[in-house]
Amino acid sequence: MAKSLTFSTFPPNESLNKNAIPIILIHGWGLNSGVWQPLLELFDQDKSSHYQFITVDLPGFGINNTVDISPYSLDNICQYIAQIIEQPAIYIGWSLGGLIATEMSLKYPEKVLALVTVASSPFFVEQPMNNWPGIKESVLASFHNQLAQDTAKTINGFLKIQAMGSPHIRQDLKLITQLVMAHPLPNQETLAASLNLLSHCDLRQQLSHIKQPYLRLYGNNDSLIPKAVIDHISTLAPSSTSHLFEHASHAPFISHLNEFHLVLAAWLDSHFN
């Protein structure tokens, strides 16, 4: 591997604390670690917290936009993360980041203390024949087609989907856009390669192998990860627990920040306090 990933601690520039429990946050497709800023600031208000938060921009995204990997696969991405995060940690992944965090827990179980997925799925594509809820193939195909024509327009369109269904869509969209645009945007090749992960990666049959504490968080109005998938995943991962945020869409940590923080903090403390 030619170039290593860079990670960020919160508060910024804080050195790694060997006495704290690391929590690794992984963003979703097309975006970057800036989306976690409101949640991190809320956790920072809890001065008694014994966690240290570390955000990782995926290869080709955010502060790692110059990191090029080939092939752009779950296995390669997890190898990069495993190289830079040496201490066992709690992994929290949103959307595509949830898929990567799940792969980390399967490939590097000794490095993953617990797994939290947010608005994510072990397989993102709808399969009507198998009664599997997910993103319609036509939606993914449209993103591929749009990428070939206008990358910035595609990202803006995807940002709108994040807030769709939220009770305060305009405020959510404005905030997500500000957070994401504060960091370098990925190029067309990275977006296309990472979109293929959503189209083709299938971890459904491996979920039963996850032995760590496992929490799944969903939005009731999510148009990308429909709530109908919750029971299917519960069957595949019977030892996991789930929580559904009413009125939330694909980014509950933005639209329902305070409630999200309370639910996540309570679950973390129940396992690590």
PETAHU-V53593 format. One record per pair of residues at least 24 apart in sequence whose C-alpha atoms are under 10 Angstrom apart, sorted by sequence separation. I is the first residue (numbers start at 1). GAP is how many residues later the second one is. If there is no record, write none. Layout:
I:GAP + I:GAP
This chain:
32:24 + 33:24 + 57:24 + 78:24 + 87:24 + 88:24 + 89:24 + 90:24 + 91:24 + 92:24 + 93:24 + 94:24 + 95:24 + 96:24 + 98:24 + 99:24 + 214:24 + 215:24 + 216:24 + 217:24 + 218:24 + 219:24 + 220:24 + 221:24 + 225:24 + 226:24 + 8:25 + 32:25 + 33:25 + 56:25 + 74:25 + 75:25 + 78:25 + 79:25 + 82:25 + 86:25 + 87:25 + 88:25 + 89:25 + 90:25 + 91:25 + 92:25 + 93:25 + 94:25 + 95:25 + 96:25 + 99:25 + 208:25 + 214:25 + 215:25 + 216:25 + 217:25 + 218:25 + 219:25 + 220:25 + 221:25 + 222:25 + 224:25 + 225:25 + 7:26 + 31:26 + 32:26 + 74:26 + 77:26 + 78:26 + 82:26 + 85:26 + 87:26 + 88:26 + 89:26 + 90:26 + 91:26 + 92:26 + 93:26 + 94:26 + 95:26 + 96:26 + 207:26 + 208:26 + 211:26 + 213:26 + 214:26 + 215:26 + 216:26 + 217:26 + 218:26 + 219:26 + 220:26 + 221:26 + 222:26 + 223:26 + 224:26 + 241:26 + 10:27 + 31:27 + 73:27 + 74:27 + 77:27 + 78:27 + 93:27 + 94:27 + 95:27 + 207:27 + 208:27 + 209:27 + 210:27 + 212:27 + 213:27 + 214:27 + 215:27 + 216:27 + 217:27 + 218:27 + 219:27 + 220:27 + 221:27 + 222:27 + 223:27 + 21:28 + 22:28 + 23:28 + 24:28 + 25:28 + 26:28 + 27:28 + 30:28 + 32:28 + 33:28 + 34:28 + 56:28 + 74:28 + 75:28 + 79:28 + 96:28 + 204:28 + 207:28 + 208:28 + 209:28 + 211:28 + 212:28 + 213:28 + 214:28 + 215:28 + 216:28 + 217:28 + 218:28 + 219:28 + 220:28 + 221:28 + 222:28 + 11:29 + 20:29 + 21:29 + 22:29 + 23:29 + 24:29 + 25:29 + 26:29 + 27:29 + 28:29 + 29:29 + 32:29 + 33:29 + 56:29 + 74:29 + 75:29 + 78:29 + 79:29 + 82:29 + 95:29 + 204:29 + 207:29 + 208:29 + 210:29 + 211:29 + 219:29 + 220:29 + 221:29 + 222:29 + 10:30 + 11:30 + 20:30 + 21:30 + 22:30 + 23:30 + 24:30 + 25:30 + 26:30 + 27:30 + 28:30 + 30:30 + 31:30 + 32:30 + 33:30 + 74:30 + 78:30 + 155:30 + 206:30 + 207:30 + 208:30 + 210:30 + 218:30 + 219:30 + 220:30 + 222:30 + 10:31 + 19:31 + 20:31 + 21:31 + 22:31 + 23:31 + 24:31 + 25:31 + 26:31 + 27:31 + 30:31 + 31:31 + 32:31 + 54:31 + 155:31 + 205:31 + 206:31 + 207:31 + 208:31 + 218:31 + 219:31 + 221:31 + 19:32 + 20:32 + 21:32 + 22:32 + 23:32 + 24:32 + 25:32 + 26:32 + 29:32 + 30:32 + 32:32 + 75:32 + 204:32 + 205:32 + 207:32 + 208:32 + 218:32 + 219:32 + 220:32 + 10:33 + 11:33 + 17:33 + 19:33 + 20:33 + 32:33 + 152:33 + 204:33 + 207:33 + 218:33 + 219:33 + 10:34 + 17:34 + 18:34 + 27:34 + 151:34 + 152:34 + 154:34 + 218:34 + 219:34 + 17:35 + 54:35 + 151:35 + 152:35 + 217:35 + 16:36 + 53:36 + 151:36 + 152:36 + 155:36 + 217:36 + 219:36 + 15:37 + 16:37 + 52:37 + 53:37 + 54:37 + 55:37 + 151:37 + 154:37 + 219:37 + 14:38 + 16:38 + 51:38 + 52:38 + 150:38 + 151:38 + 14:39 + 51:39 + 58:39 + 149:39 + 14:40 + 57:40 + 147:40 + 148:40 + 151:40 + 11:41 + 12:41 + 56:41 + 147:41 + 148:41 + 151:41 + 10:42 + 11:42 + 12:42 + 58:42 + 147:42 + 9:43 + 10:43 + 11:43 + 217:43 + 9:44 + 10:44 + 144:44 + 147:44 + 148:44 + 8:45 + 9:45 + 10:45 + 147:45 + 8:46 + 9:46 + 217:46 + 7:47 + 8:47 + 9:47 + 144:47 + 145:47 + 217:47 + 7:48 + 8:48 + 143:48 + 144:48 + 6:49 + 7:49 + 8:49 + 143:49 + 144:49 + 215:49 + 6:50 + 7:50 + 5:51 + 6:51 + 7:51 + 144:51 + 5:52 + 6:52 + 143:52 + 144:52 + 215:52 + 5:53 + 6:53 + 166:53 + 214:53 + 215:53 + 5:54 + 141:54 + 165:54 + 166:54 + 167:54 + 213:54 + 4:55 + 5:55 + 8:55 + 140:55 + 165:55 + 166:55 + 213:55 + 3:56 + 6:56 + 7:56 + 140:56 + 165:56 + 166:56 + 6:57 + 7:57 + 24:57 + 164:57 + 165:57 + 5:58 + 6:58 + 36:58 + 140:58 + 141:58 + 163:58 + 164:58 + 165:58 + 213:58 + 5:59 + 35:59 + 140:59 + 163:59 + 164:59 + 4:60 + 5:60 + 162:60 + 163:60 + 164:60 + 3:61 + 5:61 + 6:61 + 24:61 + 161:61 + 162:61 + 5:62 + 137:62 + 161:62 + 162:62 + 3:63 + 4:63 + 5:63 + 22:63 + 135:63 + 136:63 + 161:63 + 3:64 + 4:64 + 24:64 + 135:64 + 2:65 + 3:65 + 22:65 + 23:65 + 24:65 + 25:65 + 26:65 + 27:65 + 28:65 + 29:65 + 1:66 + 2:66 + 3:66 + 21:66 + 22:66 + 23:66 + 24:66 + 25:66 + 26:66 + 27:66 + 28:66 + 29:66 + 30:66 + 1:67 + 2:67 + 21:67 + 22:67 + 23:67 + 24:67 + 25:67 + 26:67 + 27:67 + 28:67 + 29:67 + 1:68 + 21:68 + 22:68 + 23:68 + 24:68 + 25:68 + 26:68 + 27:68 + 28:68 + 29:68 + 1:69 + 18:69 + 20:69 + 21:69 + 22:69 + 23:69 + 24:69 + 25:69 + 26:69 + 27:69 + 28:69 + 26:70 + 27:70 + 28:70 + 16:71 + 26:71 + 27:71 + 28:71 + 5:72 + 25:72 + 26:72 + 28:72 + 25:73 + 26:73 + 27:73 + 124:73 + 125:73 + 126:73 + 6:74 + 7:74 + 26:74 + 123:74 + 124:74 + 125:74 + 1:75 + 5:75 + 6:75 + 26:75 + 123:75 + 124:75 + 125:75 + 176:75 + 4:76 + 5:76 + 25:76 + 122:76 + 123:76 + 124:76 + 125:76 + 3:77 + 4:77 + 7:77 + 24:77 + 121:77 + 123:77 + 124:77 + 125:77 + 1:78 + 5:78 + 6:78 + 7:78 + 123:78 + 124:78 + 176:78 + 1:79 + 4:79 + 5:79 + 6:79 + 122:79 + 123:79 + 124:79 + 168:79 + 172:79 + 175:79 + 176:79 + 4:80 + 5:80 + 122:80 + 123:80 + 166:80 + 167:80 + 168:80 + 169:80 + 172:80 + 175:80 + 121:81 + 122:81 + 123:81 + 166:81 + 167:81 + 173:81 + 121:82 + 122:82 + 165:82 + 166:82 + 167:82 + 172:82 + 173:82 + 121:83 + 122:83 + 165:83 + 166:83 + 171:83 + 172:83 + 122:84 + 164:84 + 165:84 + 166:84 + 171:84 + 172:84 + 122:85 + 139:85 + 163:85 + 164:85 + 165:85 + 166:85 + 162:86 + 163:86 + 164:86 + 166:86 + 169:86 + 162:87 + 163:87 + 164:87 + 168:87 + 24:88 + 135:88 + 136:88 + 161:88 + 162:88 + 163:88 + 166:88 + 167:88 + 168:88 + 23:89 + 134:89 + 135:89 + 161:89 + 162:89 + 163:89 + 166:89 + 167:89 + 23:90 + 28:90 + 134:90 + 135:90 + 161:90 + 162:90 + 165:90 + 166:90 + 22:91 + 23:91 + 24:91 + 25:91 + 26:91 + 27:91 + 28:91 + 133:91 + 134:91 + 135:91 + 163:91 + 21:92 + 23:92 + 28:92 + 133:92 + 134:92 + 162:92 + 163:92 + 133:93 + 134:93 + 162:93 + 133:94 + 134:94 + 115:95 + 121:95 + 133:95 + 134:95 + 114:96 + 115:96 + 120:96 + 132:96 + 133:96 + 100:97 + 106:97 + 114:97 + 115:97 + 116:97 + 117:97 + 118:97 + 119:97 + 120:97 + 121:97 + 131:97 + 132:97 + 133:97 + 96:98 + 99:98 + 113:98 + 114:98 + 115:98 + 116:98 + 117:98 + 118:98 + 119:98 + 120:98 + 126:98 + 131:98 + 96:99 + 99:99 + 112:99 + 113:99 + 114:99 + 115:99 + 116:99 + 117:99 + 118:99 + 119:99 + 125:99 + 126:99 + 133:99 + 103:100 + 106:100 + 109:100 + 112:100 + 113:100 + 114:100 + 115:100 + 116:100 + 117:100 + 118:100 + 119:100 + 124:100 + 125:100 + 126:100 + 132:100 + 96:101 + 102:101 + 106:101 + 109:101 + 112:101 + 113:101 + 114:101 + 115:101 + 116:101 + 117:101 + 118:101 + 119:101 + 124:101 + 131:101 + 132:101 + 96:102 + 99:102 + 105:102 + 106:102 + 109:102 + 110:102 + 123:102 + 124:102 + 95:103 + 99:103 + 103:103 + 106:103 + 107:103 + 109:103 + 119:103 + 121:103 + 126:103 + 99:104 + 102:104 + 103:104 + 105:104 + 106:104 + 120:104 + 121:104 + 102:105 + 105:105 + 106:105 + 119:105 + 120:105 + 121:105 + 124:105 + 105:106 + 106:106 + 119:106 + 120:106 + 123:106 + 103:107 + 105:107 + 118:107 + 119:107 + 102:108 + 119:108 + 121:108 + 105:109 + 120:109 + 121:109 + 120:110 + 123:110 + 122:111 + 102:112 + 121:112 + 122:114 + 72:117 + 62:118 + 65:118 + 66:118 + 72:118 + 98:118 + 62:119 + 64:119 + 65:119 + 62:120 + 63:120 + 64:120 + 65:120 + 66:120 + 72:120 + 73:120 + 74:120 + 30:121 + 62:121 + 63:121 + 64:121 + 65:121 + 66:121 + 68:121 + 69:121 + 72:121 + 73:121 + 61:122 + 62:122 + 63:122 + 64:122 + 65:122 + 68:122 + 71:122 + 72:122 + 90:122 + 92:122 + 61:123 + 62:123 + 63:123 + 67:123 + 70:123 + 72:123 + 73:123 + 74:123 + 90:123 + 91:123 + 92:123 + 93:123 + 94:123 + 30:124 + 31:124 + 60:124 + 61:124 + 62:124 + 72:124 + 73:124 + 90:124 + 92:124 + 116:124 + 118:124 + 30:125 + 60:125 + 61:125 + 65:125 + 72:125 + 115:125 + 116:125 + 117:125 + 118:125 + 119:125 + 29:126 + 30:126 + 60:126 + 61:126 + 116:126 + 31:127 + 59:127 + 60:127 + 74:127 + 30:128 + 31:128 + 58:128 + 60:128 + 73:128 + 29:129 + 30:129 + 60:129 + 61:129 + 95:129 + 60:130 + 61:130 + 95:130 + 119:130 + 120:130 + 59:131 + 60:131 + 119:131 + 58:132 + 118:132 + 119:132 + 118:133 + 119:133 + 60:134 + 118:134 + 119:134 + 59:135 + 118:135 + 58:136 + 38:137 + 38:138 + 37:139 + 35:140 + 36:140 + 35:141 + 38:141 + 34:142 + 35:142 + 37:142 + 34:143 + 35:143 + 36:143 + 37:143 + 34:144 + 35:144 + 36:144 + 31:145 + 34:145 + 35:145 + 31:146 + 33:146 + 34:146 + 35:146 + 32:147 + 33:147 + 34:147 + 35:147 + 31:148 + 32:148 + 34:148 + 116:148 + 31:149 + 32:149 + 34:149 + 30:150 + 31:150 + 32:150 + 33:150 + 32:151 + 116:151 + 31:152 + 32:152 + 116:152 + 31:153 + 32:153 + 31:154 + 32:154 + 114:154 + 30:155 + 31:155 + 95:155 + 30:156 + 94:156 + 95:156 + 29:157 + 30:157 + 94:157 + 114:157 + 30:158 + 94:158 + 113:158 + 114:158 + 94:159 + 113:159 + 30:160 + 31:160 + 29:161 + 30:161 + 29:162 + 30:162 + 29:163 + 30:164 + 29:165 + 30:165 + 28:166 + 29:166 + 29:168 + 29:169 + 90:178 + 90:182 + 39:214 + 38:215 + 39:215 + 42:215 + 35:216 + 37:216 + 38:216 + 42:216 + 49:216 + 36:217 + 37:217 + 51:217 + 35:218 + 36:218 + 39:218 + 43:218 + 51:218 + 35:219 + 38:219 + 39:219 + 42:219 + 43:219 + 50:219 + 38:220 + 42:220 + 49:220 + 39:221 + 40:221 + 51:221 + 39:222 + 43:222 + 50:222 + 28:223 + 38:223 + 50:223 + 49:224 + 21:251
